[in-house]
Amino acid sequence: MNVSLHHEALLRSAGVEMESITRRFGTAAALDGVSLSVRPGEFVALLGPSGSGKTTLLRILGGLDHMDSGSVTIGERDMAGVPARERGIGFVFQNYALFRHMDVFANIAFGLRVRKHGRPSSAEIAARVRQLLALVQIPELERRYPDQLSGGQRQRVALARALAIEPSLLLLDEPFGALDAQVRKDLRLWLRGLQEEMGITTILVTHDQDEAMEVADRVAVMQAGRIAQFGTPDVLLDQPADAFVAGFLGESNRLVCEVRGGIAHFADAVLPSLAVQAPDGRAQAFIRPHQLVARVAEDGAFIVRAVRPAGPGTRLVLSGAGMSFDAVPAAGEEVPRRGDACALEAMGARIFPILE
Amino acid sequence: MSVALPLPRQPGASLWRRRRDALPGFGLALGITLTWLSLIVLVPLSALVLRPWELGVTGILQVLSDPRVLAALRLSFGSALLAALVNLPLGLLVAWVLVRLRFPGRRVLDAMVDLPFALPTAVAGLALTALFAPNGWLGAPLKAVGVQVAYTPLGVFVAMMFVGLPFTVRTVEPVLRDLGTEAEEAAATLGASRAQALLRVVLPALAPALLTGFGLAFARSVGEYGSVIFIAGNRPLVSEIAPLVIVQRLEGFDYAGAAVIGLAMLLLAFVVLFAVGLLQAWLRPERRA
């Protein structure tokens, strides 16, 4: 009885502690001293370009890959030497990895049927599977085979199968990667709702920042095997820790500048100089589109290439000085039209010194 | 010869026509296939089916009740079935090694698998005989422990295993490669042991390919002549295979008698392959859908 209670407690919401995880493939470090702490019940996204090590980290958590050094603690348990099958972690694979020769019911029941100890009776398994099918909203697909399902339906089956073992932690590897835009949006909102309802600790790997920002409580931005920054979506957008995060998240115009005495002088004087708070020296400036204002000007060096309505305002794409800029029209002034010559002015920028 | 010109069609009809044309050349492809198949397979087989009736029913029964013929058929089919059966786990293992493991010399092993395909069968037969002869490299030690392979039914079985193996390997290999490791990993995260993952996930996914491999290996072995007759020793009633009995009849100008045995082989092989096909259809998931 005690054992099962302990299991229950471990079950619902295990926290995850990763300590200086390193993993090498040959000489290249896929993970280079990654430490990350995930709170029980939290939804965390690992976000990064391909090759940043996010999937490797997820596989190590799931016990599908090993680390060269470091430690992983899930709940209270040190996972060193614990094989995947004993971890009790739900893993949803990028291509779902459904069992093709089994129908939906058998796929979901798999984790319960292979149990060596405390295997539920077949009536209990059937009840549990039906419950999960209802949870993922596909009760009518019970007898279908994976090749008879759409991508979104397969995704739901994969999720139900992972949840069947009542995991303490849910790991999702690019779960929406293979779906089309609308299904993807619906499904990720639904997943977020489901996660909140169940309170299960969830870690999702994605290269899609919208997805990460939308579903996750906190996002870990990864670059070249390291965590560049870990924080809430707000913090990541407003206070990026470095040039990589600033450039990777959200849209921004990227310019090189020279900072002298608190003034940023843009290379080739592309834009008027701007007061900033940054040490002297060469720097990378990130200017968000809403910080870059375009005014119609006869002698303007920038030509409007596209005008598109964006929410309450208007977004402009301009070209000039061999670059392309995303900007907004100056408030209260005439909205430039395609082909107009404009002057650009930055109202603010985020400056990161270039280390040489 | 007149050429049918396309007639103006109703809008609906033309739509239907266009849809059919999405895969062009249906008529041409089917026509060529059927013609070719008839020339190459059907005509010779019908000759085989028609020939024995020269002997009349009693003549046919007489040929088939010859103890020598019966023994040869039993040996051919028994050994071929057994060899194909033994090749299943063996072929699966080789395919597994080729797909899953990375080791120096893998390409050499890969090429070696095809050797029984490529080797002239008589060469294979001579090599096997030399190897298993009572004074051969393997034959001598085996003889010491009281096992004789060459010139016994066991030799027939060994030769059939040799020629059948590549069929099992090469049919299972691509399916195993396509299966990938993800399904097994998924099984592991769901709590399945290694054995459970193999039995419940990998083997069922491979079963259709294994059956095809079995069927092909069996078909190849049962008709095998060159590599078997050298090692078999061809003692009547003991180690004489059916194809050899056919050849002997031909040499004695008993064409109809030879055709009777040939027809019997054809029917038996058909029964076996048909059973394999049924099993495969039964394994197909749609059956239960």
Interface residues (C-beta under 8 A of the other chain):
Chain A: G62 G63 L64 P83 A84 R85 E86 R87 G88 I89 G90 F91 F93 N95 A97 L98 F99 R100 H101 M102 D103 F110 G111 V114 R115 K116 R143 R144 Y145 D147 Q148 R161 A162 A164 I165
Chain B: E182 A183 E185 A186 A187 A188 T189 L190 G191 A192 S193 Q196 R200 V201 P204 A205 A207 L283 P285 E286 R288 A289
